Amino acid sequence: MKMKKTILATIIAVSQAASVIPVQAEPIEHKSNGQVQQHGLDKPVAEAGDSVLDNSALRTGDTDSSLSNAGSSSSNANTSTNSSTPTTDDSVDSTNNRRDEQNHDGSKDSSGTGTERSQASTGNDDPALSNADAEDQSAAADSSAKDTMEPRATSIQVSQDSLVLYPNSSKMEQNGRAYNALRNLTVKKGVSYVSLRSIAERFGYKVGYDGSTNEAILLDGIAEARFKANRGTYTMNGVSAPLNGTPYMDKGVLMIPLRSFAAAYNLTLTLESNRIILTPPVVPEPEPEPEPNEPPVAFFTTNKKKYRMGELIYYEDQSTDEEDAIVDRKWDNNNPAFFEPGMVEVTLQVTDKHGASSTYKQEIEITSELLYNKEDFVRLFTPVGSNFEIVGSSVLSFDALPYKYWTEPFTLFRASGPETVNNEGILYQDTIEGATRFMIHHKNNLGEKAKFYVVAENKGLSTANVNISSLGFAGPTNHPEVAGRLAAARYFESMIDGSARSSLALEPGEKKLIFTPLSTPTVSSGDIITMNAELVSDGPIQYTIFMVKAKNDPLAALPTLPDLDPKESIVRGTFKDSTRVFEYNELVGTKPERLPLTDNTTDPFQKGTDGIKFTDATNSGNYGVLYYIVLNRVAPNTLITFNPRGGLYSGAARVNNEVVHIKHIGSTQNTTSVLYRTGDKEERVELWITPAAGSNLPFTFLFMPLPEKKS
């Protein structure tokens, strides 16, 4: 079993809790007729003193004199049989101690010179240190690294691939199977030693030998580690690190410090009563390679393959994507009709969320037969909310409906000046009782983030109730026309569905923030907010709109804020009777007719007062005024459209109980937006519109008879 491992290039203090990695070792040996039989290994286990180290396994024979000398030296200096091994510093047998003392004198043993042993043993430059000296030095240098720690009192669960070792024994267990190490787990001077090959192979590492340096090599597929007898350091990818004991040869088997091995390979080492558990780290399974993305398949159909000029073409997009992740569709030449004969090619390109795309093309034939001319076609088939071209100057020839209106007692609180706000301050303030409509439109030009608030204060002597009935808010955005359109559309939607309804009570003198959608967003410098709203109060309420830096507490800042001067009398004020109702009982739509509004001629601008300066104010454009138009008799097959007369216009209208978005950019007098078509019978039609903030005025409604439908 081989797995990915995490390699530590640097080993910190060996006394730290070590982490983990995997390997394979020797199974239980069964000797038969003098042969060693193995289970689970494809190489024979060498007898003690006759082991082998080649390119893939540790060879412990006498083919390398340096390694065998070190081995026999270690045999003399470190008792290494399978007999019982002491487990504490004081339990090293006296024979070994005497031999160590001889080596201290620099006398030779069967392996060679003391100098030769000492140089290999400690990684130290002092040749006077013997192998035993190196062990003593290693143990003394870090007494905390000794393996005689208190074992756990309770049994722990051995996880998958963990290796269990037993002190003074060659027994090993892994995944429910028993194995024999080449040598017992031995404790010398408080340091536990194990057979390098036995433990390494149990975790799946390849064990090799470099004859030129007399080093054992461990390869795990990622890193290369090198260990050497009588040297107190090892290398990991060429970087040297200390060991907590000095490796030695035991009859041809290289023994290494267990704790250092565990630390080097990120194995968790746990002592539990009479056993030691080495646990490899949990390596998450690699994420499966994502399957290559299949591009979407573009495809569309038409209801026919051959059309007359001016005949409506129905396109049906049938594009597919295996993830249902088409994010963009680009049509080319998918006109609703064509007005010249010949073959035309229509193209559809679809793109998925990964950026893959495909294209489908289809040819259709346009015959020379004429069904509708272009003018008739666009009046009949342009979708509601879409525009078609007209001759703008011709609108003035349409008969104007006799515009006579009455008003409803809604007081308008218009705050759009200063439209561009350069300082913190109060934008507008006035006290109003009863039905109140708000039109708010401002741009933050503070140079930092700001917030807008409306606070309501009860100026009466008794509890006052405030009931909000409709509200449309948009922004922040740097496109004023977009904010104006969306605010108007949401205002009409809330009228229909009642989603903005809320109420609050104010005690005398009490202040509360109202219109949460307005005060919630933080507005970046350069961005615009717009709001249209309506409420009713049963007492005198002072409304104050102000802007402060986003970090400031609004109610705490309010008493110190200055009144900001718009320097114009046409952009803010309080205006009474701000609902204009036009009801018409005559038949409309049998001929081209128009209803011009906001022109200050047939539809005059409101007059009011500035609630802060107490001066006259004019509602230029009648922004915030609600127009309610009731046409009790609209002829069958009548087209109702919106035609802007002052330039760019982006707003919304309510037609019966539907909200229609109006978008005009560019040469707008020569375009008109479809609002409604009556059916085959006379109808009553209701229209609501309020001039959209950020747009130009005036505008007019057009009423035109539809061409006769043909089969």
C-alpha positions as CSV (number, residue, x, y, z in Angstrom):
1,M,0.0,0.0,0.0
2,K,1.5,3.3,-1.1
3,M,0.1,6.7,-0.5
4,K,1.0,10.4,-0.9
5,K,3.1,11.8,1.9
6,T,4.0,15.1,3.5
7,I,7.7,15.4,3.8
8,L,9.3,17.6,6.4
9,A,12.5,19.1,5.1
10,T,13.5,20.4,8.5
11,I,13.1,18.4,11.7
12,I,12.6,20.6,14.7
13,A,13.2,19.5,18.2
14,V,12.8,15.8,18.3
15,S,10.9,16.1,21.6
16,Q,8.0,17.6,19.7
17,A,5.1,15.4,19.0
18,A,5.9,13.9,15.6
19,S,3.4,13.6,12.8
20,V,3.3,10.8,10.0
21,I,3.8,8.8,6.6
22,P,3.4,5.2,5.2
23,V,5.7,2.0,4.2
24,Q,6.1,-1.9,4.0
25,A,8.1,-4.2,6.3
26,E,8.9,-7.8,6.9
27,P,6.1,-10.2,7.5
28,I,6.5,-13.1,9.9
29,E,9.3,-15.3,8.8
30,H,8.9,-19.1,8.5
31,K,12.1,-21.0,8.1
32,S,12.0,-24.3,6.2
33,N,15.0,-26.4,5.2
34,G,17.3,-23.5,6.1
35,Q,15.4,-21.1,3.8
36,V,13.7,-17.9,4.8
37,Q,10.1,-17.7,3.5
38,Q,8.3,-14.4,3.4
39,H,4.7,-13.4,3.1
40,G,3.9,-10.1,1.4
41,L,7.5,-9.3,0.2
42,D,9.1,-10.0,-3.1
43,K,12.6,-10.0,-1.6
44,P,14.0,-12.5,1.0
45,V,14.8,-11.2,4.5
46,A,18.5,-11.5,5.1
47,E,19.7,-13.3,8.2
48,A,21.2,-11.2,10.9
49,G,24.8,-10.5,9.9
50,D,24.0,-11.6,6.3
51,S,21.6,-8.9,5.1
52,V,21.7,-7.3,1.7
53,L,21.7,-3.7,0.6
54,D,21.3,-3.1,-3.1
55,N,19.6,-0.3,-5.2
56,S,16.2,-1.1,-3.8
57,A,16.9,-2.7,-0.4
58,L,19.4,-2.4,2.4
59,R,22.3,-4.7,1.9
60,T,24.1,-5.7,5.2
61,G,26.6,-8.2,4.0
62,D,30.4,-7.7,3.7
63,T,30.4,-6.4,0.1
64,D,31.2,-2.9,1.4
65,S,34.1,-2.9,3.8
66,S,33.3,0.5,5.2
67,L,29.7,-0.4,6.0
68,S,30.7,-3.8,7.4
69,N,33.4,-2.3,9.5
70,A,30.8,0.1,10.9
71,G,28.5,-2.8,11.4
72,S,30.9,-4.9,13.3
73,S,32.0,-1.8,15.3
74,S,28.4,-1.2,16.2
75,S,28.1,-4.9,17.1
76,N,30.8,-4.5,19.6
77,A,29.7,-1.2,20.9
78,N,26.0,-1.9,20.9
79,T,24.6,-5.2,21.8
80,S,22.2,-6.1,19.0
81,T,20.7,-9.5,19.4
82,N,17.1,-10.5,19.6
83,S,17.5,-11.2,23.3
84,S,15.9,-9.0,25.9
85,T,16.9,-5.3,25.7
86,P,16.9,-2.9,28.6
87,T,14.4,-0.1,28.5
88,T,16.0,2.6,30.7
89,D,19.3,4.5,30.8
90,D,20.5,2.5,33.8
91,S,19.7,-0.9,32.3
92,V,22.4,-1.0,29.6
93,D,24.3,-4.2,30.4
94,S,27.8,-3.9,31.9
95,T,29.5,-5.6,29.0
96,N,28.4,-2.9,26.7
97,N,29.5,-0.3,29.2
98,R,33.0,-1.8,29.4
99,R,33.3,-1.9,25.7
100,D,32.2,1.7,25.4
101,E,34.9,2.6,28.0
102,Q,37.5,0.8,25.8
103,N,36.4,2.8,22.8
104,H,36.7,5.9,24.8
105,D,40.4,5.1,25.0
106,G,40.6,5.1,21.3
107,S,41.5,1.4,21.1
108,K,40.6,-0.6,18.1
109,D,37.9,-3.1,18.0
110,S,37.0,-5.7,15.3
111,S,35.6,-3.0,13.0
112,G,38.6,-0.8,12.6
113,T,40.0,2.4,14.2
114,G,38.2,4.4,16.9
115,T,38.8,7.5,14.9
116,E,36.9,6.0,12.0
117,R,34.0,5.1,14.2
118,S,33.8,8.4,15.9
119,Q,33.8,10.4,12.7
120,A,30.8,8.5,11.4
121,S,29.0,8.3,14.6
122,T,28.1,11.7,15.7
123,G,28.3,14.0,12.8
124,N,30.8,15.9,14.9
125,D,34.3,16.9,13.8
126,D,36.0,15.7,16.9
127,P,37.6,12.3,16.0
128,A,38.2,11.6,19.7
129,L,34.5,10.9,20.2
130,S,33.7,7.2,19.9
131,N,30.4,5.6,19.0
132,A,29.4,5.3,22.6
133,D,30.4,9.0,23.1
134,A,28.1,9.9,20.3
135,E,25.2,8.1,21.8
136,D,25.9,9.7,25.2
137,Q,26.2,13.1,23.6
138,S,23.0,12.7,21.6
139,A,21.1,11.5,24.7
140,A,22.5,14.3,26.8
141,A,21.9,17.0,24.2
142,D,18.1,16.4,24.3
143,S,17.0,14.5,27.3
144,S,13.4,15.4,26.4
145,A,13.7,13.2,23.3
146,K,14.0,10.0,25.4
147,D,11.3,7.5,24.7
148,T,10.7,6.6,28.3
149,M,7.6,8.9,28.5
150,E,4.5,7.8,30.5
151,P,2.3,5.6,28.3
152,R,-1.3,6.2,27.8
153,A,-3.5,4.5,30.4
154,T,-6.4,3.9,28.1
155,S,-6.5,1.9,24.9
156,I,-6.8,3.9,21.7
157,Q,-8.2,2.9,18.4
158,V,-5.6,1.9,15.8
159,S,-6.4,3.6,12.6
160,Q,-6.0,2.2,9.0
161,D,-2.4,1.7,8.0
162,S,-1.0,2.4,11.5
163,L,2.0,0.3,12.5
164,V,2.1,-1.2,16.0
165,L,5.5,-2.0,17.5
166,Y,6.4,-3.7,20.8
167,P,9.4,-2.9,23.0
168,N,12.1,-5.5,23.1
169,S,10.4,-7.4,20.4
170,S,10.6,-7.8,16.6
171,K,6.8,-8.1,16.4
172,M,4.9,-5.6,14.2
173,E,1.2,-5.4,13.4
174,Q,-0.5,-3.5,10.6
175,N,-4.0,-3.7,9.2
176,G,-4.7,-6.9,11.2
177,R,-1.6,-8.7,10.0
178,A,1.5,-9.6,12.0
179,Y,5.1,-9.1,10.8
180,N,8.6,-9.6,12.1
181,A,11.2,-6.9,12.0
182,L,14.8,-7.8,11.3
183,R,15.7,-6.8,14.8
184,N,13.9,-6.1,18.1
185,L,12.8,-2.6,18.9
186,T,15.7,-1.7,21.3
187,V,16.1,1.1,23.8
188,K,19.6,2.4,24.4
189,K,20.3,5.3,26.7
190,G,16.6,6.3,26.6
191,V,16.5,6.2,22.8
192,S,14.4,3.6,20.9
193,Y,16.0,2.1,17.8
194,V,14.3,0.1,15.1
195,S,15.5,-1.6,11.9
196,L,15.4,1.0,9.2
197,R,14.5,-1.4,6.5
198,S,11.8,-3.1,8.5
199,I,9.9,0.0,9.4
200,A,10.5,1.8,6.1
201,E,9.1,-1.0,4.0
202,R,6.1,-1.3,6.1
203,F,5.2,2.2,5.1
204,G,5.9,1.6,1.4
205,Y,9.3,3.3,1.0
206,K,12.0,1.9,-1.2
207,V,15.2,1.3,0.6
208,G,18.5,1.5,-1.2
209,Y,22.3,1.9,-0.7
210,D,24.9,4.3,-2.0
211,G,28.2,2.5,-1.9
212,S,30.2,5.6,-2.5
213,T,29.0,7.2,0.7
214,N,28.0,4.2,2.8
215,E,24.5,5.6,3.2
216,A,21.2,3.9,3.3
217,I,18.7,5.7,1.0
218,L,14.9,6.0,1.5
219,L,12.8,7.0,-1.5
220,D,9.1,7.7,-1.1
221,G,8.4,9.1,-4.6
222,I,8.8,12.6,-3.4
223,A,11.9,13.0,-1.3
224,E,15.2,11.2,-0.7
225,A,16.4,10.6,2.8
226,R,19.9,9.4,3.7
227,F,21.0,7.7,6.9
228,K,24.4,6.4,7.9
229,A,25.7,4.3,10.8
230,N,27.6,6.3,13.5
231,R,26.4,9.6,12.2
232,G,24.0,11.7,14.3
233,T,22.4,13.5,11.4
234,Y,20.5,12.5,8.3
235,T,19.7,14.4,5.1
236,M,16.4,15.0,3.4
237,N,16.8,16.1,-0.2
238,G,20.3,17.2,0.7
239,V,19.3,19.2,3.8
240,S,21.0,18.0,7.0
241,A,19.0,17.6,10.2
242,P,19.8,16.1,13.6
243,L,18.7,12.8,15.0
244,N,17.9,12.2,18.6
245,G,20.2,9.2,18.7
246,T,23.1,7.8,16.6
247,P,22.3,5.1,14.1
248,Y,24.4,1.9,14.4
249,M,24.8,-1.5,12.7
250,D,23.5,-4.6,14.5
251,K,25.0,-7.6,12.7
252,G,24.4,-6.0,9.3
253,V,21.1,-4.3,10.1
254,L,21.0,-0.5,10.3
255,M,19.2,0.6,13.4
256,I,17.9,4.2,13.6
257,P,16.2,6.3,16.2
258,L,12.5,5.7,16.0
259,R,11.3,9.1,17.1
260,S,13.5,10.9,14.5
261,F,12.2,8.6,11.8
262,A,8.7,9.4,12.8
263,A,9.4,13.1,12.8
264,A,11.1,13.0,9.4
265,Y,8.1,11.3,7.8
266,N,5.4,13.1,9.7
267,L,4.2,10.0,11.5
268,T,2.2,10.4,14.8
269,L,4.0,8.4,17.5
270,T,1.8,7.3,20.4
271,L,2.9,5.2,23.4
272,E,0.2,3.0,24.9
273,S,1.0,0.6,27.7
274,N,3.1,-2.1,26.1
275,R,3.1,-0.9,22.5
276,I,4.1,2.0,20.3
277,I,1.7,3.1,17.5
278,L,2.9,4.9,14.4
279,T,0.0,6.6,12.6
280,P,0.4,8.1,9.1
281,P,-1.3,11.4,8.4
282,V,-4.7,11.5,6.9
283,V,-4.2,12.4,3.3
284,P,-7.4,13.5,1.7
285,E,-8.3,11.7,-1.5
286,P,-7.4,13.8,-4.5
287,E,-10.3,15.5,-6.1
288,P,-11.4,13.7,-9.2
289,E,-10.3,15.3,-12.4
290,P,-13.3,17.3,-13.7
291,E,-14.7,16.0,-16.8
292,P,-14.0,18.2,-19.8
293,N,-16.7,20.7,-20.4
294,E,-18.9,20.0,-23.4
295,P,-19.8,23.2,-25.2
296,P,-23.5,24.1,-25.5
297,V,-25.3,23.2,-28.7
298,A,-26.9,26.2,-30.4
299,F,-30.2,25.5,-32.2
300,F,-33.4,27.3,-33.1
301,T,-36.4,26.7,-35.3
302,T,-38.8,28.9,-37.1
303,N,-42.5,28.1,-37.6
304,K,-42.0,28.1,-41.4
305,K,-39.2,28.0,-43.9
306,K,-40.8,30.5,-46.3
307,Y,-42.4,33.8,-45.5
308,R,-44.0,36.7,-47.3
309,M,-42.7,40.2,-46.9
310,G,-44.0,41.7,-43.7
311,E,-45.0,38.4,-42.3
312,L,-44.3,37.7,-38.6
313,I,-41.5,35.1,-38.0
314,Y,-41.6,33.1,-34.9
315,Y,-38.2,32.0,-33.6
316,E,-37.9,29.3,-31.0
317,D,-34.5,28.9,-29.2
318,Q,-33.9,25.2,-28.6
319,S,-30.3,25.5,-27.6
320,T,-29.1,23.0,-25.0
321,D,-26.3,22.6,-22.5
322,E,-25.5,19.5,-20.5
323,E,-25.2,21.7,-17.3
324,D,-28.1,23.9,-18.3
325,A,-25.5,26.8,-18.0
326,I,-26.1,28.9,-21.1
327,V,-25.3,32.5,-20.0
328,D,-25.4,34.4,-23.2
329,R,-27.3,34.3,-26.5
330,K,-26.4,36.4,-29.4
331,W,-28.8,36.6,-32.4
332,D,-27.9,38.1,-35.7
333,N,-30.5,39.1,-38.3
334,N,-33.4,37.6,-36.4
335,N,-35.7,40.3,-37.5
336,P,-39.4,39.8,-36.8
337,A,-40.1,40.3,-40.5
338,F,-38.3,41.1,-43.7
339,F,-39.5,43.6,-46.3
340,E,-37.4,42.5,-49.3
341,P,-37.5,39.2,-51.1
342,G,-34.7,36.7,-51.2
343,M,-32.8,34.3,-48.9
344,V,-31.8,35.5,-45.5
345,E,-29.5,33.9,-43.0
346,V,-30.2,34.0,-39.3
347,T,-27.5,33.2,-36.7
348,L,-27.6,32.2,-33.1
349,Q,-24.5,31.9,-30.9
350,V,-24.8,30.6,-27.3
351,T,-22.1,30.6,-24.7
352,D,-22.0,28.7,-21.4
353,K,-20.6,29.7,-18.0
354,H,-17.2,28.2,-18.9
355,G,-16.9,30.4,-22.0
356,A,-17.5,27.6,-24.5
357,S,-19.8,28.5,-27.3
358,S,-21.4,27.2,-30.5
359,T,-23.2,28.8,-33.4
360,Y,-26.1,27.7,-35.5
361,K,-27.2,29.2,-38.8
362,Q,-30.4,28.8,-40.7
363,E,-31.6,30.2,-44.0
364,I,-35.2,31.3,-44.6
365,E,-36.8,32.4,-47.8
366,I,-38.7,35.7,-48.2
367,T,-41.1,35.7,-51.2
368,S,-42.0,38.7,-53.3
369,E,-45.6,38.6,-51.9
370,L,-46.4,41.5,-49.5
371,L,-48.4,40.9,-46.3
372,Y,-47.8,44.1,-44.4
373,N,-45.7,47.1,-45.1
374,K,-43.2,48.1,-42.4
375,E,-45.3,50.9,-40.8
376,D,-48.3,48.6,-40.4
377,F,-46.2,45.7,-39.2
378,V,-44.5,47.5,-36.3
379,R,-47.8,48.9,-35.1
380,L,-49.3,45.4,-35.0
381,F,-46.4,43.4,-33.7
382,T,-43.9,45.5,-31.7
383,P,-44.0,43.9,-28.2
384,V,-45.3,45.9,-25.2
385,G,-42.3,47.9,-23.7
386,S,-40.4,47.9,-27.0
387,N,-40.0,50.9,-29.3
388,F,-40.6,51.5,-33.0
389,E,-39.7,54.4,-35.2
390,I,-42.1,57.2,-36.2
391,V,-41.8,60.6,-37.8
392,G,-41.5,62.7,-34.7
393,S,-42.7,65.9,-36.3
394,S,-45.9,64.1,-37.5
395,V,-47.1,63.8,-33.8
396,L,-47.9,67.5,-33.7
397,S,-50.6,66.9,-36.4
398,F,-52.4,64.4,-34.1
399,D,-55.5,65.8,-32.5
400,A,-54.9,66.7,-28.9
401,L,-57.4,65.4,-26.3
402,P,-59.0,68.3,-24.3
403,Y,-56.9,68.0,-21.2
404,K,-59.0,69.1,-18.1
405,Y,-58.0,67.6,-14.8
406,W,-58.8,67.8,-11.2
407,T,-56.5,67.2,-8.3
408,E,-56.4,65.0,-5.2
409,P,-55.0,66.4,-1.9
410,F,-51.6,64.7,-1.9
411,T,-48.8,67.0,-0.8
412,L,-45.5,66.5,-2.6
413,F,-42.2,66.6,-0.7
414,R,-39.7,67.0,-3.5
415,A,-36.0,66.7,-2.6
416,S,-33.8,66.8,-5.6
417,G,-31.7,69.9,-4.9
418,P,-29.0,70.2,-4.5
419,E,-29.0,67.2,-6.8
420,T,-25.2,66.8,-6.5
421,V,-24.4,66.9,-2.8
422,N,-20.9,68.1,-1.9
423,N,-21.2,68.3,1.9
424,E,-22.9,66.6,4.8
425,G,-26.2,68.4,5.6
426,I,-29.9,68.7,5.4
427,L,-31.2,68.5,1.9
428,Y,-34.8,69.4,2.6
429,Q,-37.2,69.7,5.5
430,D,-40.9,70.6,6.0
431,T,-43.9,69.8,8.2
432,I,-46.8,68.1,6.5
433,E,-50.0,66.4,7.8
434,G,-52.1,63.9,5.8
435,A,-51.4,62.3,2.5
436,T,-47.8,62.9,1.4
437,R,-45.8,61.9,-1.6
438,F,-42.0,61.8,-1.7
439,M,-39.8,62.3,-4.7
440,I,-36.1,62.1,-3.7
441,H,-33.1,62.1,-6.2
442,H,-29.6,62.9,-5.1
443,K,-26.0,62.2,-6.0
444,N,-23.2,61.7,-3.4
445,N,-20.3,63.9,-4.3
446,L,-18.6,63.9,-0.9
447,G,-15.5,62.2,-2.0
448,E,-16.2,59.3,0.4
449,K,-19.0,56.9,1.2
450,A,-22.2,58.4,2.6
451,K,-25.7,57.5,3.5
452,F,-29.1,59.2,3.1
453,Y,-31.8,59.3,5.7
454,V,-35.3,60.5,6.2
455,V,-36.4,61.2,9.8
456,A,-40.0,61.8,10.9
457,E,-40.6,63.9,14.0
458,N,-44.1,64.3,15.5
459,K,-44.7,68.1,15.9
460,G,-48.2,67.6,17.4
461,L,-49.4,67.3,20.9
462,S,-50.7,63.8,20.7
463,T,-49.6,60.4,19.3
464,A,-49.4,60.5,15.5
465,N,-49.6,57.4,13.2
466,V,-47.7,57.2,9.9
467,N,-48.8,54.6,7.4
468,I,-46.6,54.0,4.3
469,S,-48.6,52.7,1.4
470,S,-46.2,52.5,-1.6
471,L,-42.5,52.9,-2.1
472,G,-40.0,52.4,-5.0
473,F,-36.3,52.8,-4.3
474,A,-33.4,52.4,-6.7
475,G,-29.6,52.7,-6.5
476,P,-26.9,53.3,-5.7
477,T,-25.9,53.6,-9.3
478,N,-23.9,56.0,-11.5
479,H,-26.7,56.1,-14.1
480,P,-29.4,58.6,-13.0
481,E,-31.8,57.5,-15.8
482,V,-31.6,53.9,-14.6
483,A,-32.3,54.9,-11.0
484,G,-35.3,57.0,-12.1
485,R,-36.8,54.2,-14.2
486,L,-36.4,51.5,-11.6
487,A,-37.7,53.6,-8.7
488,A,-40.8,54.5,-10.7
489,A,-41.4,50.9,-11.7
490,R,-41.1,49.6,-8.2
491,Y,-43.3,52.4,-6.9
492,F,-46.1,51.3,-9.2
493,E,-45.5,47.6,-8.4
494,S,-45.9,48.3,-4.7
495,M,-49.2,50.1,-5.5
496,I,-50.5,46.9,-7.1
497,D,-49.2,44.3,-4.6
498,G,-49.0,46.3,-1.4
499,S,-45.5,45.0,-0.6
500,A,-44.3,48.3,0.9
501,R,-47.1,48.8,3.4
502,S,-45.9,49.6,7.0
503,S,-46.9,51.8,9.9
504,L,-45.4,53.4,12.9
505,A,-46.6,55.6,15.8
506,L,-44.8,58.7,17.1
507,E,-45.3,60.2,20.5
508,P,-45.2,64.1,20.7
509,G,-41.6,65.2,20.0
510,E,-40.5,61.7,19.0
511,K,-38.2,61.2,16.0
512,K,-37.7,58.0,14.0
513,L,-36.0,57.1,10.8
514,I,-38.4,56.0,8.1
515,F,-38.0,54.5,4.6
516,T,-35.5,51.7,5.4
517,P,-34.7,50.9,1.7
518,L,-33.4,54.4,1.4
519,S,-31.2,54.4,4.5
520,T,-29.8,50.9,4.2
521,P,-27.4,51.1,1.3
522,T,-24.0,52.8,1.6
523,V,-23.6,55.2,-1.3
524,S,-20.2,55.5,-2.9
525,S,-19.0,59.0,-4.1
526,G,-20.4,59.6,-7.6
527,D,-23.4,57.3,-7.1
528,I,-27.1,58.3,-7.2
529,I,-30.2,57.2,-5.3
530,T,-33.9,57.7,-6.2
531,M,-37.1,57.1,-4.3
532,N,-40.8,57.6,-5.0
533,A,-43.1,56.9,-2.0
534,E,-46.4,57.7,-0.4
535,L,-47.7,57.7,3.2
536,V,-50.5,59.2,5.2
537,S,-50.2,60.7,8.7
538,D,-52.9,61.7,11.2
539,G,-50.8,64.5,12.7
540,P,-48.2,67.1,11.7
541,I,-45.0,65.4,10.9
542,Q,-41.7,67.2,10.2
543,Y,-39.8,65.2,7.5
544,T,-36.1,65.8,7.1
545,I,-33.9,64.3,4.4
546,F,-30.2,64.6,5.0
547,M,-26.8,63.0,4.0
548,V,-24.0,62.2,6.3
549,K,-20.7,60.3,6.0
550,A,-21.4,56.5,6.2
551,K,-19.5,56.1,9.4
552,N,-21.5,58.8,11.3
553,D,-24.6,58.1,13.5
554,P,-27.5,59.8,11.7
555,L,-29.6,60.9,14.7
556,A,-26.6,62.0,16.6
557,A,-25.3,64.1,13.7
558,L,-28.6,65.6,12.7
559,P,-28.7,68.5,15.3
560,T,-25.4,69.8,14.0
561,L,-26.0,69.5,10.3
562,P,-26.3,72.7,8.2
563,D,-29.1,73.4,5.8
564,L,-27.8,73.0,2.2
565,D,-28.8,75.6,-0.3
566,P,-29.7,74.3,-3.7
567,K,-29.3,77.8,-5.2
568,E,-32.3,77.0,-7.4
569,S,-36.0,77.2,-6.7
570,I,-37.0,74.5,-9.2
571,V,-35.4,71.4,-7.7
572,R,-37.0,71.1,-4.2
573,G,-40.1,72.3,-2.4
574,T,-43.5,71.4,-0.9
575,F,-46.4,71.3,-3.4
576,K,-50.0,70.7,-2.6
577,D,-52.6,68.8,-4.7
578,S,-50.0,66.6,-6.4
579,T,-52.3,64.0,-8.0
580,R,-53.8,65.1,-11.3
581,V,-56.7,63.1,-12.6
582,F,-57.8,63.3,-16.2
583,E,-61.0,61.3,-17.0
584,Y,-62.3,61.3,-20.6
585,N,-65.6,59.8,-21.6
586,E,-65.5,60.2,-25.4
587,L,-64.3,57.5,-27.8
588,V,-60.5,57.5,-28.2
589,G,-58.5,55.8,-30.9
590,T,-60.6,56.0,-34.1
591,K,-58.0,58.5,-35.4
592,P,-54.5,59.6,-34.4
593,E,-54.7,61.5,-31.1
594,R,-52.4,62.7,-28.4
595,L,-52.4,63.7,-24.8
596,P,-49.4,66.0,-24.1
597,L,-48.2,66.3,-20.5
598,T,-45.5,68.2,-18.4
599,D,-45.2,70.9,-21.1
600,N,-46.1,73.8,-18.9
601,T,-48.7,74.8,-21.4
602,T,-51.6,72.5,-21.4
603,D,-50.2,71.0,-18.2
604,P,-48.8,73.8,-16.0
605,F,-45.9,73.3,-13.5
606,Q,-46.8,73.3,-9.9
607,K,-46.3,76.2,-7.6
608,G,-45.3,75.7,-3.9
609,T,-42.9,76.8,-1.2
610,D,-39.4,75.9,0.0
611,G,-39.9,74.6,3.5
612,I,-36.4,75.7,4.6
613,K,-36.0,79.1,3.0
614,F,-39.8,79.9,3.0
615,T,-39.6,81.2,-0.5
616,D,-41.6,80.4,-3.6
617,A,-40.8,77.2,-5.4
618,T,-41.7,75.8,-8.8
619,N,-41.9,72.1,-9.6
620,S,-40.2,72.3,-13.0
621,G,-41.3,69.3,-15.0
622,N,-43.8,68.3,-12.3
623,Y,-41.4,65.6,-11.1
624,G,-43.2,63.6,-8.4
625,V,-46.7,64.4,-9.6
626,L,-48.8,61.4,-10.1
627,Y,-51.0,61.5,-13.3
628,Y,-54.0,59.2,-13.2
629,I,-55.6,59.0,-16.6
630,V,-59.0,57.3,-17.1
631,L,-60.1,56.6,-20.6
632,N,-63.6,55.2,-20.3
633,R,-64.0,54.4,-24.0
634,V,-61.1,53.3,-26.1
635,A,-62.0,52.0,-29.5
636,P,-61.3,48.4,-30.6
637,N,-57.9,47.8,-32.1
638,T,-56.3,50.9,-30.7
639,L,-52.6,51.3,-30.1
640,I,-51.5,53.3,-27.1
641,T,-47.8,54.5,-27.0
642,F,-45.5,56.8,-25.1
643,N,-43.5,59.4,-27.1
644,P,-40.8,61.5,-25.4
645,R,-40.5,65.0,-26.6
646,G,-37.6,66.4,-24.6
647,G,-34.8,63.9,-25.2
648,L,-33.6,60.9,-23.2
649,Y,-36.4,59.3,-21.2
650,S,-36.2,56.2,-19.0
651,G,-39.2,55.6,-16.7
652,A,-42.3,53.4,-16.2
653,A,-46.0,53.5,-16.5
654,R,-48.8,51.5,-15.0
655,V,-51.4,50.4,-17.5
656,N,-54.4,48.8,-15.8
657,N,-52.6,46.4,-13.5
658,E,-49.4,46.0,-15.5
659,V,-46.2,47.9,-15.1
660,V,-44.5,48.8,-18.4
661,H,-40.8,49.9,-18.5
662,I,-40.1,52.8,-20.9
663,K,-36.6,53.2,-22.4
664,H,-35.6,55.9,-24.9
665,I,-32.0,56.7,-25.6
666,G,-30.8,58.9,-28.5
667,S,-33.1,60.6,-31.0
668,T,-36.2,60.0,-28.9
669,Q,-38.8,62.1,-30.6
670,N,-38.6,59.7,-33.5
671,T,-39.4,56.7,-31.4
672,T,-42.4,55.6,-29.4
673,S,-42.9,52.8,-26.8
674,V,-45.8,50.4,-27.0
675,L,-47.9,50.5,-23.8
676,Y,-51.1,48.8,-24.7
677,R,-53.3,47.4,-27.5
678,T,-57.1,47.1,-27.2
679,G,-58.8,43.9,-28.5
680,D,-61.7,43.5,-30.8
681,K,-64.0,45.4,-28.4
682,E,-64.2,48.8,-26.8
683,E,-62.4,49.0,-23.5
684,R,-61.9,51.2,-20.4
685,V,-58.2,51.8,-19.9
686,E,-56.4,53.3,-16.9
687,L,-53.0,54.8,-17.0
688,W,-50.7,56.0,-14.2
689,I,-47.4,57.8,-14.7
690,T,-45.0,60.0,-12.8
691,P,-42.2,61.9,-14.5
692,A,-39.1,59.8,-13.9
693,A,-36.1,61.4,-12.1
694,G,-33.0,61.7,-14.4
695,S,-35.1,62.0,-17.5
696,N,-36.0,64.8,-19.8
697,L,-39.5,66.3,-20.4
698,P,-42.1,66.8,-21.8
699,F,-43.8,63.6,-23.1
700,T,-47.0,62.7,-24.8
701,F,-49.3,59.7,-25.0
702,L,-50.3,58.7,-28.5
703,F,-53.5,56.9,-29.5
704,M,-53.5,55.3,-33.0
705,P,-55.9,52.9,-34.8
706,L,-54.2,49.6,-35.6
707,P,-54.0,48.4,-39.3
708,E,-56.4,45.7,-40.2
709,K,-55.1,42.2,-39.5
710,K,-54.5,39.8,-42.4
711,S,-54.4,36.1,-42.5
